Amino acid sequence: TGAPATTTTPCSCRSCSPPPSTASCALAALTESSLGRPFQEFVGTATFADVLAEGDTTAALVRGVVHALLVTAVSLVLGVATAVALWRSVHAGAVVRTLLLLPMITPPVVVGVLWKLVFAPNGGLVDVLVTAVVPGGASLSVLSQPATAFLGVALADVWEWTPLIVLLVFAALIGQDPAVGEAAALDGAHGLRLFRSITLPAIAGTVAAVALIRLVLAFKLFDLVYILTSGGPGQATTVPAYLIWQAALQHFDVGRASVITLLLAVVVTVVTLPVVAITRRLHDV
């Protein structure tokens, strides 16, 4: 008997696995496709033209880039600083390091619910702190204003993934030869000077690689937006992954979702290429 027949399913757009699914995604972008009836009529680049003409898609892509760069920069600064502090501290035991990793190992849904409670307009932690500083002031609803909602989602994202940077940078730090630092200290290098001249160059390759990982994770942001704001208020927190989900699973337009997925892939490639080049250069040194 022959081998059983196989069927090709359209890409899920959010997580295309290697070549076959990528090809399906590209095919769906060039045809009229829905979840129930994929690859119906060839439309060429018409869907690309329609999507690019929509202000919402362009705005979501720009918003995704801004978010990715913002949270990566903040996470790197906080993560490296925390890792160095743990490395130099003789009092930070295994329990402290484990507690610092809790945000990363907490399920994303739980992280979203936690931060929704923190940002709650009545009785949330942020509201309580603002009320304590400004007695009698109006309740602060972080997630109901476009600017603060965007920053609120970014803050939650930073809190969730900074521990990953702490973990990787700390691992690089403890792998250093302590004799190098001791020799530099004998030559008069201390504090910030020691960090800039000895420690940072030694872990620069790791920091660059971590920055690349963090950028990719930031572009994949979906769960926090879904739980905290549902893309709102308005479109203030609608990022590419959320827009893809809306197109594919709310409007059942797989063709449009595939186009946005491919556009996002191009944007991610352009943004991460410089980081990839820096990472390779540092690892070759």
C-alpha positions as CSV (number, residue, x, y, z in Angstrom):
1,T,0.0,0.0,0.0
2,G,1.1,3.6,-0.7
3,A,1.9,6.2,1.9
4,P,-1.2,7.9,3.4
5,A,-2.1,11.2,1.8
6,T,-1.1,14.3,3.6
7,T,-2.8,17.6,3.7
8,T,-1.2,21.1,4.0
9,T,-2.7,23.5,6.5
10,P,-2.4,27.2,6.2
11,C,0.2,28.8,8.5
12,S,-0.9,29.9,11.9
13,C,0.8,33.2,11.0
14,R,2.0,33.7,14.6
15,S,4.3,30.7,14.6
16,C,5.3,29.6,11.2
17,S,7.6,26.5,11.5
18,P,10.3,26.1,8.9
19,P,10.0,26.1,5.1
20,P,6.7,24.4,4.3
21,S,4.7,26.6,6.6
22,T,6.6,29.7,5.5
23,A,5.7,28.8,1.9
24,S,2.0,28.3,3.0
25,C,2.1,31.7,4.6
26,A,3.5,33.3,1.4
27,L,0.9,31.4,-0.7
28,A,-1.9,32.6,1.6
29,A,-0.7,36.2,1.3
30,L,-1.0,35.9,-2.5
31,T,-4.5,34.3,-2.5
32,E,-7.9,34.9,-1.1
33,S,-7.7,32.7,2.0
34,S,-9.9,32.2,5.1
35,L,-9.6,29.7,7.9
36,G,-12.2,27.5,6.3
37,R,-11.3,27.9,2.7
38,P,-7.6,28.6,2.1
39,F,-5.9,29.4,-1.2
40,Q,-9.1,30.1,-3.1
41,E,-8.4,32.7,-5.7
42,F,-5.0,34.1,-6.7
43,V,-5.0,37.9,-6.1
44,G,-1.3,38.6,-6.4
45,T,0.0,41.5,-4.4
46,A,-3.5,43.1,-4.1
47,T,-3.7,42.1,-0.4
48,F,-0.2,43.6,0.2
49,A,-1.4,46.9,-1.4
50,D,-4.5,47.0,0.7
51,V,-2.6,46.3,4.0
52,L,0.1,48.8,3.3
53,A,-2.6,51.4,2.5
54,E,-4.1,50.9,5.9
55,G,-2.9,53.3,8.5
56,D,-3.6,50.8,11.3
57,T,-1.1,48.2,9.9
58,T,1.7,50.8,9.5
59,A,1.0,52.3,12.9
60,A,1.1,48.8,14.5
61,L,4.4,48.0,12.9
62,V,5.9,51.3,14.0
63,R,4.5,50.8,17.4
64,G,6.0,47.4,17.6
65,V,9.4,48.7,16.7
66,V,9.2,51.5,19.3
67,H,8.1,49.0,21.9
68,A,10.8,46.5,21.1
69,L,13.6,49.1,21.2
70,L,12.2,50.7,24.4
71,V,11.8,47.6,26.4
72,T,15.1,46.1,25.1
73,A,17.1,49.2,26.2
74,V,15.5,49.4,29.6
75,S,15.7,45.6,30.2
76,L,19.4,45.7,29.2
77,V,20.3,48.5,31.6
78,L,18.3,47.0,34.5
79,G,19.4,43.4,33.8
80,V,23.1,44.2,33.5
81,A,23.1,46.4,36.6
82,T,21.3,43.7,38.6
83,A,23.6,41.0,37.4
84,V,26.7,43.0,38.3
85,A,25.2,43.8,41.7
86,L,24.5,40.1,42.4
87,W,27.9,39.1,41.2
88,R,29.6,41.6,43.5
89,S,27.4,41.0,46.5
90,V,28.5,38.4,49.0
91,H,25.1,38.4,50.7
92,A,22.9,37.6,47.7
93,G,22.3,33.9,48.1
94,A,20.5,31.3,46.0
95,V,17.1,32.4,47.4
96,V,17.5,36.0,46.3
97,R,18.6,34.9,42.8
98,T,15.6,32.5,42.6
99,L,13.2,35.3,43.6
100,L,14.6,37.6,41.0
101,L,13.8,34.9,38.3
102,L,10.1,34.5,39.4
103,P,8.7,37.0,36.8
104,M,10.3,35.0,34.0
105,I,9.0,31.6,35.1
106,T,5.5,32.9,35.9
107,P,2.9,32.0,33.3
108,P,2.3,35.0,31.0
109,V,-1.4,34.9,31.8
110,V,-0.7,35.3,35.5
111,V,1.7,38.2,34.7
112,G,-1.0,39.9,32.8
113,V,-3.6,39.5,35.5
114,L,-1.1,40.6,38.2
115,W,-0.3,43.9,36.3
116,K,-4.0,44.5,35.6
117,L,-4.5,44.5,39.3
118,V,-1.5,46.8,39.8
119,F,-3.0,49.2,37.3
120,A,-6.6,49.0,38.5
121,P,-8.1,52.5,38.7
122,N,-9.7,51.9,42.1
123,G,-7.5,50.2,44.7
124,G,-4.7,49.2,42.4
125,L,-1.1,49.7,43.6
126,V,-0.4,52.6,41.2
127,D,-3.6,54.3,42.2
128,V,-2.9,53.9,45.9
129,L,0.6,55.3,45.5
130,V,-0.6,58.3,43.5
131,T,-3.4,59.0,46.0
132,A,-0.9,58.9,48.8
133,V,1.3,61.4,47.0
134,V,-1.6,63.6,45.9
135,P,-4.3,63.3,48.6
136,G,-7.8,63.9,47.2
137,G,-6.7,63.5,43.6
138,A,-8.7,61.7,41.0
139,S,-8.2,58.0,40.5
140,L,-5.5,57.1,38.0
141,S,-6.5,54.7,35.3
142,V,-3.3,53.8,33.6
143,L,-4.8,51.5,31.0
144,S,-7.5,53.9,29.8
145,Q,-5.2,56.6,28.5
146,P,-3.2,55.9,25.2
147,A,0.2,57.2,26.4
148,T,0.0,55.6,29.9
149,A,-1.4,52.3,28.5
150,F,1.5,51.9,26.1
151,L,4.0,52.6,28.9
152,G,2.1,50.3,31.2
153,V,2.3,47.4,28.8
154,A,6.0,48.2,28.3
155,L,6.6,48.2,32.1
156,A,4.9,44.8,32.5
157,D,7.0,43.4,29.6
158,V,10.2,44.7,31.2
159,W,9.3,43.2,34.5
160,E,8.6,39.8,32.9
161,W,11.7,39.5,30.8
162,T,14.5,41.4,32.6
163,P,15.2,38.4,34.8
164,L,16.3,36.5,31.6
165,I,19.0,39.1,31.0
166,V,20.0,39.0,34.7
167,L,20.4,35.2,34.4
168,L,22.5,35.2,31.2
169,V,24.7,38.1,32.1
170,F,25.2,36.7,35.6
171,A,26.3,33.4,34.1
172,A,28.8,35.3,31.9
173,L,30.1,37.2,34.9
174,I,30.8,34.2,37.1
175,G,32.6,32.6,34.2
176,Q,35.2,35.3,34.2
177,D,38.8,34.8,35.4
178,P,38.9,36.6,38.7
179,A,42.6,37.1,38.4
180,V,42.1,39.7,35.6
181,G,39.9,41.8,37.8
182,E,42.3,41.5,40.7
183,A,45.2,42.5,38.6
184,A,43.3,45.6,37.3
185,A,42.4,46.5,40.9
186,L,46.1,46.4,41.9
187,D,46.7,48.8,39.0
188,G,44.2,51.3,40.5
189,A,41.1,50.4,38.5
190,H,38.0,50.4,40.8
191,G,34.3,50.9,40.6
192,L,33.0,52.3,37.4
193,R,36.4,52.4,35.8
194,L,37.0,48.7,36.5
195,F,33.5,47.9,35.1
196,R,34.1,49.9,31.9
197,S,37.7,48.7,31.2
198,I,37.6,45.1,32.3
199,T,34.1,43.7,33.1
200,L,32.0,45.2,30.3
201,P,34.5,44.2,27.5
202,A,34.6,40.7,28.9
203,I,30.8,40.2,28.7
204,A,30.1,42.4,25.7
205,G,29.5,39.4,23.4
206,T,27.0,38.0,25.9
207,V,25.2,41.4,26.3
208,A,24.9,41.7,22.5
209,A,23.5,38.2,22.2
210,V,21.1,38.9,25.0
211,A,20.0,42.1,23.3
212,L,19.1,40.2,20.2
213,I,17.1,37.6,22.2
214,R,15.3,40.4,24.0
215,L,14.4,42.2,20.7
216,V,12.9,39.1,19.3
217,L,10.9,38.4,22.4
218,A,9.6,42.0,22.4
219,F,8.4,41.7,18.8
220,K,6.5,38.6,19.8
221,L,4.5,40.5,22.4
222,F,0.8,39.4,22.4
223,D,-0.4,37.9,25.7
224,L,0.2,41.1,27.8
225,V,-1.7,43.2,25.3
226,Y,-4.5,40.7,25.1
227,I,-5.0,40.6,28.8
228,L,-4.2,44.2,29.8
229,T,-5.7,46.3,27.0
230,S,-7.1,44.2,24.1
231,G,-5.1,46.6,21.9
232,G,-6.7,49.7,23.3
233,P,-7.6,52.3,24.1
234,G,-8.3,52.8,20.5
235,Q,-5.3,51.3,18.8
236,A,-2.8,52.7,21.3
237,T,-1.3,49.3,22.3
238,T,-2.1,47.3,19.1
239,V,1.2,45.6,18.2
240,P,1.8,43.5,15.1
241,A,1.2,40.1,16.8
242,Y,-2.1,41.3,18.2
243,L,-3.1,42.6,14.7
244,I,-2.3,39.3,13.2
245,W,-4.4,37.5,15.7
246,Q,-7.3,39.8,15.0
247,A,-7.1,39.3,11.3
248,A,-6.7,35.5,11.5
249,L,-8.9,34.5,14.4
250,Q,-11.5,37.3,14.7
251,H,-12.0,38.3,11.0
252,F,-10.9,34.8,9.7
253,D,-8.9,36.6,7.0
254,V,-5.8,34.4,6.7
255,G,-4.6,36.2,3.6
256,R,-4.4,39.6,5.4
257,A,-2.9,37.9,8.5
258,S,-0.2,36.3,6.3
259,V,0.7,39.6,4.7
260,I,1.1,41.3,8.1
261,T,3.2,38.3,9.2
262,L,5.5,38.6,6.3
263,L,5.8,42.4,6.7
264,L,6.6,41.9,10.4
265,A,9.3,39.4,9.4
266,V,10.9,42.0,7.2
267,V,10.7,44.6,9.9
268,V,12.2,42.3,12.5
269,T,15.0,41.3,10.1
270,V,15.9,45.0,9.4
271,V,15.9,45.9,13.1
272,T,17.9,42.9,14.3
273,L,20.5,42.8,11.5
274,P,22.7,45.5,13.1
275,V,22.5,43.6,16.5
276,V,23.4,40.3,14.7
277,A,26.4,42.0,13.0
278,I,27.6,43.4,16.4
279,T,27.2,40.1,18.1
280,R,29.2,38.3,15.4
281,R,31.9,40.9,15.5
282,L,32.2,40.7,19.3
283,H,32.3,36.9,19.4
284,D,35.0,36.9,16.7
285,V,37.2,39.2,18.7
